[in-house]
Amino acid sequence: MLTKDRSLFKSLRVYRGAEIAANTDHRLVIAAISLRPFRAPKLPKSVRLDVAALKSDSSLADRYNVAVSNAFGDLDELPDDVEDAWQSIRRTILSSAETTIPKQISRRRPWLSSDTLEVLERKRGARLAGQLEPTASAQRYIQGKGKSGPGGTLQHSGR
């Protein structure tokens, strides 16, 4: 058994009594090894753009249209190869979209309202700024917004 990492072995024992008929120096070795499965490195997540905002916000849609038309105006002649032309068009559209369209906020916990997520972001910002104890006004805001929903009733998701 060859390895660089000795910490893999939980126990290791050499038995001398198991001899082979030929007179050799071989010994029986029994080892308990803890193997950890290989985990591939996580790839960075792709940025998701909030394309639904284009439908709801006409000024954002106009800015996106202007950015795309300007980007294609700046684009020189397309290459003759179809694949190269497609990659050029794709890069142009994606770069103008990334500059104008806001990023989509992932909703990992759909049972939390947007007000509650806003409160959590405020608390996180205060913690990162070094403000460990919440001020009285912040505490009232957290208690008022975080625990009750619209109308002052306690929100419950039914789960």
CNS distance restraints for C-alpha pairs under 8 A (distance, minus, plus):
assign (resid   8 and name CA) (resid  33 and name CA) 5.49 0.50 0.50
assign (resid   8 and name CA) (resid  34 and name CA) 5.36 0.50 0.50
assign (resid   8 and name CA) (resid  35 and name CA) 6.66 0.50 0.50
assign (resid   9 and name CA) (resid  31 and name CA) 6.76 0.50 0.50
assign (resid   9 and name CA) (resid  32 and name CA) 5.87 0.50 0.50
assign (resid   9 and name CA) (resid  33 and name CA) 4.50 0.50 0.50
assign (resid   9 and name CA) (resid  34 and name CA) 6.36 0.50 0.50
assign (resid  10 and name CA) (resid  31 and name CA) 7.40 0.50 0.50
assign (resid  10 and name CA) (resid  32 and name CA) 5.34 0.50 0.50
assign (resid  10 and name CA) (resid  33 and name CA) 5.61 0.50 0.50
assign (resid  10 and name CA) (resid  34 and name CA) 6.64 0.50 0.50
assign (resid  11 and name CA) (resid  31 and name CA) 5.51 0.50 0.50
assign (resid  11 and name CA) (resid  32 and name CA) 5.20 0.50 0.50
assign (resid  11 and name CA) (resid  33 and name CA) 7.32 0.50 0.50
assign (resid  12 and name CA) (resid  29 and name CA) 7.33 0.50 0.50
assign (resid  12 and name CA) (resid  30 and name CA) 5.93 0.50 0.50
assign (resid  12 and name CA) (resid  31 and name CA) 4.30 0.50 0.50
assign (resid  12 and name CA) (resid  32 and name CA) 6.54 0.50 0.50
assign (resid  13 and name CA) (resid  29 and name CA) 5.83 0.50 0.50
assign (resid  13 and name CA) (resid  30 and name CA) 5.35 0.50 0.50
assign (resid  13 and name CA) (resid  31 and name CA) 6.26 0.50 0.50
assign (resid  14 and name CA) (resid  27 and name CA) 6.60 0.50 0.50
assign (resid  14 and name CA) (resid  28 and name CA) 5.79 0.50 0.50
assign (resid  14 and name CA) (resid  29 and name CA) 4.54 0.50 0.50
assign (resid  14 and name CA) (resid  30 and name CA) 6.43 0.50 0.50
assign (resid  15 and name CA) (resid  27 and name CA) 6.15 0.50 0.50
assign (resid  15 and name CA) (resid  28 and name CA) 5.14 0.50 0.50
assign (resid  15 and name CA) (resid  29 and name CA) 6.27 0.50 0.50
assign (resid  15 and name CA) (resid  30 and name CA) 7.92 0.50 0.50
assign (resid  16 and name CA) (resid  27 and name CA) 5.60 0.50 0.50
assign (resid  16 and name CA) (resid  28 and name CA) 6.72 0.50 0.50
assign (resid  17 and name CA) (resid  27 and name CA) 7.88 0.50 0.50
assign (resid  18 and name CA) (resid  27 and name CA) 6.71 0.50 0.50
assign (resid  18 and name CA) (resid  28 and name CA) 6.25 0.50 0.50
assign (resid  19 and name CA) (resid  23 and name CA) 7.72 0.50 0.50
assign (resid  19 and name CA) (resid  24 and name CA) 7.83 0.50 0.50
assign (resid  19 and name CA) (resid  26 and name CA) 7.42 0.50 0.50
assign (resid  19 and name CA) (resid  27 and name CA) 7.03 0.50 0.50
assign (resid  20 and name CA) (resid  24 and name CA) 7.13 0.50 0.50
assign (resid  20 and name CA) (resid  26 and name CA) 7.82 0.50 0.50
assign (resid  47 and name CA) (resid 103 and name CA) 6.93 0.50 0.50
assign (resid  48 and name CA) (resid 103 and name CA) 5.85 0.50 0.50
assign (resid  48 and name CA) (resid 104 and name CA) 5.50 0.50 0.50
assign (resid  49 and name CA) (resid  97 and name CA) 7.91 0.50 0.50
assign (resid  49 and name CA) (resid  98 and name CA) 7.34 0.50 0.50
assign (resid  49 and name CA) (resid 101 and name CA) 6.30 0.50 0.50
assign (resid  49 and name CA) (resid 102 and name CA) 6.01 0.50 0.50
assign (resid  49 and name CA) (resid 103 and name CA) 4.42 0.50 0.50
assign (resid  49 and name CA) (resid 104 and name CA) 4.99 0.50 0.50
assign (resid  50 and name CA) (resid  54 and name CA) 7.75 0.50 0.50
assign (resid  50 and name CA) (resid 101 and name CA) 6.53 0.50 0.50
assign (resid  50 and name CA) (resid 102 and name CA) 5.87 0.50 0.50
assign (resid  50 and name CA) (resid 103 and name CA) 5.48 0.50 0.50
assign (resid  50 and name CA) (resid 104 and name CA) 4.43 0.50 0.50
assign (resid  50 and name CA) (resid 105 and name CA) 7.92 0.50 0.50
assign (resid  51 and name CA) (resid  55 and name CA) 7.57 0.50 0.50
assign (resid  51 and name CA) (resid 101 and name CA) 7.11 0.50 0.50
assign (resid  52 and name CA) (resid  56 and name CA) 6.78 0.50 0.50
assign (resid  53 and name CA) (resid  57 and name CA) 5.70 0.50 0.50
assign (resid  53 and name CA) (resid  60 and name CA) 7.53 0.50 0.50
assign (resid  53 and name CA) (resid 101 and name CA) 7.80 0.50 0.50
assign (resid  54 and name CA) (resid  58 and name CA) 6.65 0.50 0.50
assign (resid  54 and name CA) (resid  60 and name CA) 6.03 0.50 0.50
assign (resid  54 and name CA) (resid  61 and name CA) 4.94 0.50 0.50
assign (resid  54 and name CA) (resid 101 and name CA) 7.78 0.50 0.50
assign (resid  55 and name CA) (resid  61 and name CA) 7.29 0.50 0.50
assign (resid  57 and name CA) (resid  61 and name CA) 6.45 0.50 0.50
assign (resid  58 and name CA) (resid  62 and name CA) 6.16 0.50 0.50
assign (resid  59 and name CA) (resid  63 and name CA) 6.21 0.50 0.50
assign (resid  60 and name CA) (resid  64 and name CA) 6.14 0.50 0.50
assign (resid  60 and name CA) (resid 100 and name CA) 7.41 0.50 0.50
assign (resid  60 and name CA) (resid 101 and name CA) 7.27 0.50 0.50
assign (resid  61 and name CA) (resid  65 and name CA) 6.16 0.50 0.50
assign (resid  62 and name CA) (resid  66 and name CA) 6.20 0.50 0.50
assign (resid  63 and name CA) (resid  67 and name CA) 6.12 0.50 0.50
assign (resid  63 and name CA) (resid 100 and name CA) 6.89 0.50 0.50
assign (resid  64 and name CA) (resid  68 and name CA) 6.15 0.50 0.50
assign (resid  64 and name CA) (resid  96 and name CA) 7.10 0.50 0.50
assign (resid  64 and name CA) (resid  97 and name CA) 6.66 0.50 0.50
assign (resid  64 and name CA) (resid 100 and name CA) 5.85 0.50 0.50
assign (resid  64 and name CA) (resid 101 and name CA) 7.19 0.50 0.50
assign (resid  65 and name CA) (resid  69 and name CA) 6.14 0.50 0.50
assign (resid  66 and name CA) (resid  70 and name CA) 6.01 0.50 0.50
assign (resid  67 and name CA) (resid  71 and name CA) 6.05 0.50 0.50
assign (resid  67 and name CA) (resid  96 and name CA) 5.70 0.50 0.50
assign (resid  67 and name CA) (resid  97 and name CA) 7.98 0.50 0.50
assign (resid  67 and name CA) (resid 100 and name CA) 7.58 0.50 0.50
assign (resid  68 and name CA) (resid  72 and name CA) 6.19 0.50 0.50
assign (resid  68 and name CA) (resid  92 and name CA) 7.43 0.50 0.50
assign (resid  68 and name CA) (resid  93 and name CA) 6.26 0.50 0.50
assign (resid  68 and name CA) (resid  96 and name CA) 5.77 0.50 0.50
assign (resid  68 and name CA) (resid  97 and name CA) 7.79 0.50 0.50
assign (resid  69 and name CA) (resid  73 and name CA) 6.04 0.50 0.50
assign (resid  70 and name CA) (resid  74 and name CA) 6.21 0.50 0.50
assign (resid  71 and name CA) (resid  75 and name CA) 6.21 0.50 0.50
assign (resid  71 and name CA) (resid  92 and name CA) 6.33 0.50 0.50
assign (resid  71 and name CA) (resid  93 and name CA) 7.90 0.50 0.50
assign (resid  71 and name CA) (resid  96 and name CA) 7.04 0.50 0.50
assign (resid  72 and name CA) (resid  92 and name CA) 7.10 0.50 0.50
assign (resid  78 and name CA) (resid  85 and name CA) 5.52 0.50 0.50
assign (resid  78 and name CA) (resid  88 and name CA) 7.52 0.50 0.50
assign (resid  79 and name CA) (resid  84 and name CA) 6.18 0.50 0.50
assign (resid  79 and name CA) (resid  85 and name CA) 5.28 0.50 0.50
assign (resid  80 and name CA) (resid  84 and name CA) 7.65 0.50 0.50
assign (resid  80 and name CA) (resid  85 and name CA) 6.98 0.50 0.50
assign (resid  81 and name CA) (resid  85 and name CA) 6.16 0.50 0.50
assign (resid  82 and name CA) (resid  86 and name CA) 6.14 0.50 0.50
assign (resid  83 and name CA) (resid  87 and name CA) 6.25 0.50 0.50
assign (resid  84 and name CA) (resid  88 and name CA) 6.20 0.50 0.50
assign (resid  85 and name CA) (resid  89 and name CA) 6.25 0.50 0.50
assign (resid  86 and name CA) (resid  90 and name CA) 6.00 0.50 0.50
assign (resid  87 and name CA) (resid  91 and name CA) 6.06 0.50 0.50
assign (resid  88 and name CA) (resid  92 and name CA) 6.23 0.50 0.50
assign (resid  89 and name CA) (resid  93 and name CA) 6.27 0.50 0.50
assign (resid  90 and name CA) (resid  94 and name CA) 6.10 0.50 0.50
assign (resid  91 and name CA) (resid  95 and name CA) 5.93 0.50 0.50
assign (resid  92 and name CA) (resid  96 and name CA) 6.31 0.50 0.50
assign (resid  93 and name CA) (resid  97 and name CA) 6.11 0.50 0.50
assign (resid  94 and name CA) (resid  98 and name CA) 6.05 0.50 0.50
assign (resid  95 and name CA) (resid  99 and name CA) 6.40 0.50 0.50
assign (resid  96 and name CA) (resid 100 and name CA) 6.37 0.50 0.50
assign (resid  97 and name CA) (resid 101 and name CA) 5.43 0.50 0.50
assign (resid  98 and name CA) (resid 102 and name CA) 7.42 0.50 0.50
assign (resid 111 and name CA) (resid 157 and name CA) 5.94 0.50 0.50
assign (resid 112 and name CA) (resid 116 and name CA) 6.15 0.50 0.50
assign (resid 112 and name CA) (resid 117 and name CA) 6.73 0.50 0.50
assign (resid 113 and name CA) (resid 117 and name CA) 6.40 0.50 0.50
assign (resid 114 and name CA) (resid 118 and name CA) 6.14 0.50 0.50
assign (resid 115 and name CA) (resid 119 and name CA) 6.31 0.50 0.50
assign (resid 115 and name CA) (resid 145 and name CA) 6.61 0.50 0.50
assign (resid 115 and name CA) (resid 146 and name CA) 7.24 0.50 0.50
assign (resid 116 and name CA) (resid 120 and name CA) 6.24 0.50 0.50
assign (resid 116 and name CA) (resid 145 and name CA) 6.55 0.50 0.50
assign (resid 116 and name CA) (resid 146 and name CA) 5.06 0.50 0.50
assign (resid 117 and name CA) (resid 121 and name CA) 6.19 0.50 0.50
assign (resid 118 and name CA) (resid 122 and name CA) 6.26 0.50 0.50
assign (resid 119 and name CA) (resid 123 and name CA) 6.24 0.50 0.50
assign (resid 119 and name CA) (resid 142 and name CA) 6.25 0.50 0.50
assign (resid 119 and name CA) (resid 145 and name CA) 7.25 0.50 0.50
assign (resid 119 and name CA) (resid 146 and name CA) 6.56 0.50 0.50
assign (resid 120 and name CA) (resid 124 and name CA) 6.10 0.50 0.50
assign (resid 121 and name CA) (resid 125 and name CA) 6.06 0.50 0.50
assign (resid 122 and name CA) (resid 126 and name CA) 6.17 0.50 0.50
assign (resid 123 and name CA) (resid 127 and name CA) 6.15 0.50 0.50
assign (resid 124 and name CA) (resid 128 and name CA) 6.15 0.50 0.50
assign (resid 125 and name CA) (resid 129 and name CA) 6.10 0.50 0.50
assign (resid 126 and name CA) (resid 130 and name CA) 6.39 0.50 0.50
assign (resid 126 and name CA) (resid 131 and name CA) 5.17 0.50 0.50
assign (resid 126 and name CA) (resid 132 and name CA) 7.21 0.50 0.50
assign (resid 126 and name CA) (resid 134 and name CA) 7.95 0.50 0.50
assign (resid 127 and name CA) (resid 131 and name CA) 5.30 0.50 0.50
assign (resid 127 and name CA) (resid 132 and name CA) 5.64 0.50 0.50
assign (resid 134 and name CA) (resid 138 and name CA) 5.91 0.50 0.50
assign (resid 134 and name CA) (resid 139 and name CA) 5.95 0.50 0.50
assign (resid 135 and name CA) (resid 139 and name CA) 6.07 0.50 0.50
assign (resid 136 and name CA) (resid 140 and name CA) 6.25 0.50 0.50
assign (resid 137 and name CA) (resid 141 and name CA) 6.19 0.50 0.50
assign (resid 138 and name CA) (resid 142 and name CA) 6.09 0.50 0.50
assign (resid 139 and name CA) (resid 143 and name CA) 6.12 0.50 0.50
assign (resid 140 and name CA) (resid 144 and name CA) 5.89 0.50 0.50
assign (resid 141 and name CA) (resid 145 and name CA) 5.81 0.50 0.50
assign (resid 141 and name CA) (resid 146 and name CA) 7.74 0.50 0.50
assign (resid 142 and name CA) (resid 146 and name CA) 5.19 0.50 0.50
assign (resid 142 and name CA) (resid 147 and name CA) 7.64 0.50 0.50
assign (resid 143 and name CA) (resid 147 and name CA) 5.80 0.50 0.50
assign (resid 143 and name CA) (resid 148 and name CA) 7.86 0.50 0.50
assign (resid 144 and name CA) (resid 148 and name CA) 6.17 0.50 0.50
assign (resid 145 and name CA) (resid 149 and name CA) 6.86 0.50 0.50
assign (resid 147 and name CA) (resid 154 and name CA) 6.24 0.50 0.50
assign (resid 147 and name CA) (resid 155 and name CA) 7.29 0.50 0.50
assign (resid 148 and name CA) (resid 152 and name CA) 5.07 0.50 0.50
assign (resid 148 and name CA) (resid 153 and name CA) 5.25 0.50 0.50
assign (resid 148 and name CA) (resid 154 and name CA) 4.54 0.50 0.50
assign (resid 148 and name CA) (resid 155 and name CA) 6.03 0.50 0.50
assign (resid 149 and name CA) (resid 153 and name CA) 5.65 0.50 0.50
assign (resid 149 and name CA) (resid 154 and name CA) 5.96 0.50 0.50
assign (resid 149 and name CA) (resid 155 and name CA) 5.58 0.50 0.50
